[in-house]
Amino acid sequence: MQRPSFFSRRKALAHILRAWPAGLALPLLFPPSAYAGRQVEEPLIDSVRSALSSAIHQSAPPVPTFAQDSVRQQYARWLDSMAERLRRRKADALEHKEFLPTVWYESKRAGLDVALVLGLIQVESNFRKFAISSAGARGYMQVMPFWTRLIGDGDAGTLFHMQTNLRFGCVILRHYLDTENGDLFLALGRYNGSRGQRPYPDAVLAARRAWEL
């Protein structure tokens, strides 16, 4: 189906505004803006490419296992708390049950702070699974399609699959952290394609606080 043009959308919006009763507050017509991911494609040496490709393709189900009951209970408390916070942003309860354990699993797998990853997702896509940026970045973690060519199977459409998107995003962020010798500020800048500039890292770090226990 052909999408309506910019001018037809603007005409429709103008009609809504003219018809809206005077004195009545307008609803939020458009979703809040989020930073658009724009990782920069850079040459990768063969060893790095191989390591990243291996990290992407290692298959393991996102089912956490715990050696101690106390750790299992801690995870359960985290899950309940995050589900309540996420419910304010996403109404789909079934998606919560799949999304949060997957975020937890992929973050831990990549050696990342889960609250940081949730903050990044909030800033990048505002938790929209099918978000596409003006630069072409896709999904929750706004992964650029060139990554599927560099370390994946070349199918950019898979970036709309929840676990695939989260795995790519976490592996890429881990790669940038390693590249920047653990400097989170610079790594976040790389992730967004704005290395050395404050707005994006500051936004992610501020969002992370909302997801900490």
C-alpha positions in Angstrom: 0.0 0.0 0.0 1.4 3.4 -1.0 2.1 5.7 2.0 0.4 9.1 2.0 2.6 12.0 0.8 3.9 14.6 3.2 1.5 17.1 1.7 -1.5 14.8 2.1 -0.5 14.1 5.7 -0.1 17.9 6.4 -3.5 18.5 4.8 -5.1 15.9 7.0 -3.4 17.4 10.1 -4.7 20.8 9.2 -8.2 19.5 8.9 -8.0 17.9 12.4 -6.7 21.2 13.9 -9.5 23.2 12.3 -12.2 20.8 13.5 -10.8 20.4 17.1 -13.1 22.2 19.6 -11.7 25.5 20.9 -10.3 25.3 24.4 -9.9 21.5 24.4 -6.4 20.3 24.8 -4.9 18.5 21.8 -3.8 14.9 22.3 -0.3 13.8 21.5 -0.5 13.4 17.7 3.0 12.2 17.2 5.3 9.9 19.3 8.0 11.7 21.3 11.2 12.1 19.3 14.2 9.9 20.0 17.8 10.0 19.0 18.4 8.3 15.7 21.2 5.7 15.7 23.8 6.2 13.1 26.8 4.0 13.7 29.6 4.8 11.3 30.8 2.0 9.1 34.5 1.5 9.7 37.1 -1.0 8.4 37.4 -4.0 10.7 40.5 -6.1 10.8 39.9 -9.8 10.2 40.3 -10.9 13.8 37.8 -8.3 15.0 35.3 -9.2 12.3 35.6 -12.9 13.1 35.1 -12.3 16.8 32.0 -10.1 16.3 30.6 -12.5 13.8 31.1 -15.4 16.2 29.4 -13.3 19.0 26.4 -12.7 16.8 26.0 -16.3 15.6 26.4 -18.1 18.9 23.0 -19.5 19.5 21.7 -19.8 23.1 18.1 -19.3 24.3 17.5 -16.3 26.5 16.6 -18.4 29.5 18.5 -17.4 32.6 19.9 -20.1 34.9 20.9 -19.4 38.5 23.1 -21.4 40.8 21.6 -19.8 44.0 18.0 -19.2 45.1 19.0 -15.7 46.3 20.2 -14.7 42.8 17.0 -16.1 41.2 14.9 -14.1 43.7 16.9 -11.0 42.9 16.2 -11.5 39.2 12.5 -12.0 39.9 12.4 -8.7 41.8 14.2 -7.0 38.9 11.8 -8.5 36.4 8.7 -7.3 38.4 10.1 -3.8 38.9 11.1 -3.4 35.3 7.8 -4.8 34.0 5.9 -2.1 36.0 8.1 0.6 34.7 7.9 -0.6 31.1 4.1 -0.9 31.3 3.9 2.9 31.4 5.7 2.9 28.0 4.4 -0.3 26.3 0.9 -1.6 26.9 1.6 -5.1 25.4 2.0 -7.3 28.4 2.9 -10.4 26.3 5.7 -8.4 24.7 7.0 -7.5 28.2 7.4 -11.1 29.1 9.6 -11.7 26.1 11.4 -8.3 25.9 12.7 -7.9 29.4 14.3 -11.4 29.8 15.8 -11.0 26.4 17.3 -7.6 27.3 18.6 -9.0 30.5 20.1 -12.1 28.8 21.8 -10.2 25.9 23.1 -7.5 28.2 24.7 -10.0 30.5 26.0 -12.0 27.6 27.8 -9.0 26.3 29.1 -7.9 29.7 26.9 -4.8 29.8 24.9 -3.1 32.5 21.2 -3.9 31.9 20.1 -0.5 33.0 22.5 1.1 30.5 21.1 -1.0 27.7 17.5 -0.1 28.6 18.5 3.6 28.8 20.0 3.3 25.4 16.9 1.7 24.0 14.8 4.4 25.5 16.9 7.1 23.9 17.4 5.4 20.5 13.9 4.1 19.7 11.7 4.9 22.7 11.0 1.1 22.9 9.6 0.9 19.4 10.3 -2.5 17.8 9.9 -1.3 14.2 11.5 2.2 14.5 13.5 3.3 11.5 15.7 6.4 11.7 16.3 8.9 9.0 19.8 7.2 8.5 18.1 3.8 8.1 19.0 2.4 11.6 16.4 -0.2 12.7 14.6 -1.6 15.7 14.9 -1.2 19.4 18.7 -0.5 19.5 18.7 1.3 16.1 21.3 -0.9 14.4 22.6 0.2 11.0 21.9 -2.4 8.2 25.6 -2.5 7.2 26.3 -4.5 10.4 24.4 -7.5 8.9 26.7 -7.4 5.9 29.8 -7.1 8.0 29.1 -9.7 10.7 25.7 -11.2 9.9 24.0 -12.9 7.1 23.4 -9.8 5.1 19.6 -9.7 5.7 18.8 -6.3 7.2 15.2 -7.4 7.7 16.2 -9.6 10.6 17.0 -6.4 12.6 13.3 -6.2 13.3 13.4 -9.5 15.1 13.6 -8.7 18.8 16.5 -11.0 19.9 18.5 -10.4 16.8 18.3 -6.6 17.2 19.2 -6.8 20.9 22.1 -9.2 20.2 23.5 -6.9 17.5 23.1 -3.8 19.6 24.7 -5.3 22.6 27.6 -6.8 20.7 28.2 -3.5 18.9 28.2 -1.5 22.1 30.6 -4.0 23.7 32.8 -3.6 20.6 32.8 0.1 20.9 33.6 -0.1 24.7 36.5 -2.3 23.9 37.7 0.0 21.1 37.6 2.9 23.5 39.3 1.0 26.3 36.3 1.1 28.5 35.5 4.8 28.1 31.7 4.8 28.2 31.3 8.4 27.1 33.3 7.8 23.9 31.7 4.4 23.3 28.2 5.8 23.5 29.2 8.6 21.1 30.5 6.0 18.7 27.3 4.1 18.9 25.3 7.2 17.9 27.9 8.4 15.4 28.6 11.5 17.5 31.8 10.6 19.2 33.2 13.3 21.5 29.9 15.2 21.7 27.9 15.4 25.0 24.2 15.4 24.1 23.8 11.7 23.3 25.9 10.1 26.1 24.3 12.5 28.6 20.9 11.5 27.4 21.6 7.7 27.7 23.2 8.1 31.1 20.3 10.1 32.3 17.8 7.5 31.0 19.8 4.7 32.6 18.9 6.1 36.1 15.2 5.4 35.4 16.0 1.6 35.0 18.3 1.1 38.0 17.0 -0.7 41.1 
